[in-house]
Amino acid sequence: MKINYSWRATLTDAQLVTLTEAHGGHAESGWWDRAKHHSLGWVSAHDGTELVGFANLAWDGADHAFLLDPKVHADWQHRGIGTELVRRARDAATDAGCEWLHVDFEPHLRPFYFGACGFTSTDAGLIRLTAS
Protein backbone atom coordinates (compact mmCIF):
# COMPACT_ATOMS: atom_id res chain seq x y z
CA MET A 1 0.00 0.00 0.00
CA LYS A 2 1.48 3.33 -1.08
CA ILE A 3 -0.66 6.25 0.03
CA ASN A 4 0.28 9.73 -1.13
CA TYR A 5 -0.71 12.67 1.08
CA SER A 6 -1.23 16.18 -0.21
CA TRP A 7 -1.78 19.59 1.34
CA ARG A 8 -4.39 21.70 -0.46
CA ALA A 9 -4.61 19.35 -3.45
CA THR A 10 -7.16 20.21 -6.10
CA LEU A 11 -10.26 18.20 -5.17
CA THR A 12 -13.65 18.24 -6.79
CA ASP A 13 -17.00 18.33 -5.09
CA ALA A 14 -17.80 15.00 -6.79
CA GLN A 15 -14.71 13.38 -5.24
CA LEU A 16 -15.73 14.55 -1.75
CA VAL A 17 -19.31 13.34 -2.27
CA THR A 18 -18.03 9.92 -3.35
CA LEU A 19 -15.63 9.70 -0.39
CA THR A 20 -18.29 10.84 2.09
CA GLU A 21 -20.71 8.18 0.88
CA ALA A 22 -17.97 5.51 0.89
CA HIS A 23 -17.18 6.55 4.47
CA GLY A 24 -20.81 5.91 5.39
CA GLY A 25 -21.84 9.54 5.59
CA HIS A 26 -24.56 11.57 3.95
CA ALA A 27 -23.16 13.75 1.16
CA GLU A 28 -24.61 17.04 -0.01
CA SER A 29 -23.63 18.11 -3.52
CA GLY A 30 -22.02 21.54 -3.54
CA TRP A 31 -20.72 21.26 0.03
CA TRP A 32 -17.03 21.27 -0.87
CA ASP A 33 -17.38 24.08 -3.39
CA ARG A 34 -18.75 26.26 -0.56
CA ALA A 35 -16.54 25.03 2.32
CA LYS A 36 -13.06 25.19 0.77
CA HIS A 37 -13.09 29.00 0.67
CA HIS A 38 -13.24 29.10 4.49
CA SER A 39 -10.38 26.67 5.09
CA LEU A 40 -6.83 27.18 6.18
CA GLY A 41 -6.30 24.08 4.08
CA TRP A 42 -6.98 20.37 3.84
CA VAL A 43 -5.07 17.14 3.77
CA SER A 44 -5.99 14.44 1.30
CA ALA A 45 -4.86 10.83 0.97
CA HIS A 46 -4.68 9.18 -2.43
CA ASP A 47 -4.14 5.70 -3.76
CA GLY A 48 -3.06 6.61 -7.26
CA THR A 49 -5.84 8.87 -8.50
CA GLU A 50 -8.45 7.61 -5.99
CA LEU A 51 -9.23 9.86 -3.03
CA VAL A 52 -9.24 7.56 0.02
CA GLY A 53 -8.99 10.08 2.89
CA PHE A 54 -9.60 13.71 3.73
CA ALA A 55 -9.44 16.18 6.63
CA ASN A 56 -10.44 19.84 6.46
CA LEU A 57 -8.75 22.50 8.57
CA ALA A 58 -10.79 25.64 9.24
CA TRP A 59 -9.47 28.49 11.34
CA ASP A 60 -10.19 31.89 12.84
CA GLY A 61 -7.28 33.54 11.02
CA ALA A 62 -5.15 33.61 14.15
CA ASP A 63 -4.78 31.20 17.09
CA HIS A 64 -7.51 28.58 16.62
CA ALA A 65 -7.74 25.83 14.01
CA PHE A 66 -10.64 23.42 13.75
CA LEU A 67 -10.38 19.88 12.41
CA LEU A 68 -13.52 19.23 10.37
CA ASP A 69 -14.87 16.37 8.31
CA PRO A 70 -12.01 13.87 8.65
CA LYS A 71 -12.89 10.71 6.82
CA VAL A 72 -11.30 7.60 5.34
CA HIS A 73 -12.96 5.41 2.72
CA ALA A 74 -14.49 2.35 4.43
CA ASP A 75 -12.27 -0.01 2.41
CA TRP A 76 -9.13 1.80 3.64
CA GLN A 77 -9.87 2.22 7.34
CA HIS A 78 -7.71 0.81 10.17
CA ARG A 79 -4.46 1.30 8.24
CA GLY A 80 -3.25 4.50 9.93
CA ILE A 81 -4.52 6.83 7.21
CA GLY A 82 -6.83 8.79 9.53
CA THR A 83 -4.09 9.23 12.11
CA GLU A 84 -1.72 10.49 9.42
CA LEU A 85 -4.35 12.92 8.08
CA VAL A 86 -4.80 14.37 11.58
CA ARG A 87 -1.03 14.55 12.17
CA ARG A 88 -0.51 16.46 8.94
CA ALA A 89 -3.42 18.80 9.70
CA ARG A 90 -1.95 19.45 13.17
CA ASP A 91 1.44 20.23 11.62
CA ALA A 92 -0.13 22.59 9.09
CA ALA A 93 -1.97 24.44 11.87
CA THR A 94 1.29 24.72 13.79
CA ASP A 95 3.10 26.01 10.71
CA ALA A 96 0.34 28.64 10.27
CA GLY A 97 1.01 29.91 13.79
CA CYS A 98 -2.08 28.48 15.45
CA GLU A 99 -1.90 27.80 19.18
CA TRP A 100 -4.93 25.51 19.47
CA LEU A 101 -6.44 22.70 17.40
CA HIS A 102 -10.07 21.87 18.18
CA VAL A 103 -12.07 18.80 17.20
CA ASP A 104 -15.60 17.58 17.93
CA PHE A 105 -16.51 13.93 17.57
CA GLU A 106 -19.00 11.24 18.51
CA PRO A 107 -18.32 9.22 21.70
CA HIS A 108 -17.28 6.04 19.86
CA LEU A 109 -14.35 7.97 18.34
CA ARG A 110 -12.78 8.89 21.72
CA PRO A 111 -10.08 6.18 21.49
CA PHE A 112 -9.02 7.47 18.06
CA TYR A 113 -8.81 11.16 18.96
CA PHE A 114 -7.56 10.82 22.53
CA GLY A 115 -5.37 7.76 21.97
CA ALA A 116 -4.03 7.73 18.41
CA CYS A 117 -4.11 11.48 17.76
CA GLY A 118 -3.13 12.96 21.14
CA PHE A 119 -6.11 15.22 21.81
CA THR A 120 -7.12 15.83 25.43
CA SER A 121 -10.56 16.33 26.91
CA THR A 122 -11.72 19.88 27.63
CA ASP A 123 -14.88 21.68 28.62
CA ALA A 124 -16.85 22.98 25.67
CA GLY A 125 -20.30 24.28 24.91
CA LEU A 126 -22.70 23.47 22.12
CA ILE A 127 -26.03 24.84 20.92
CA ARG A 128 -28.02 22.86 18.35
CA LEU A 129 -29.27 25.38 15.81
CA THR A 130 -31.49 23.07 13.77
CA ALA A 131 -34.02 20.42 14.66
CA SER A 132 -32.91 16.84 14.17
Disulfide bonds with the S-S distance in Angstrom:
none
